[in-house]
């Protein structure tokens, strides 16, 4: 459930990045950060 919240927050972050017109590479940074956080949550909760 917590990992789902991270994914939803990442979606909002991508929307903000697009709205503010940051470079396209910034989206990949958001995606990578979200994936790392989700992986950390999965590792801790096992």
Buried (B, 14 or more C-beta within 10 A) or exposed (E): EEBEEBEEEBEEBBEEBEEEEEEEEBBEEBEEEBEEBBEEBEEEEE
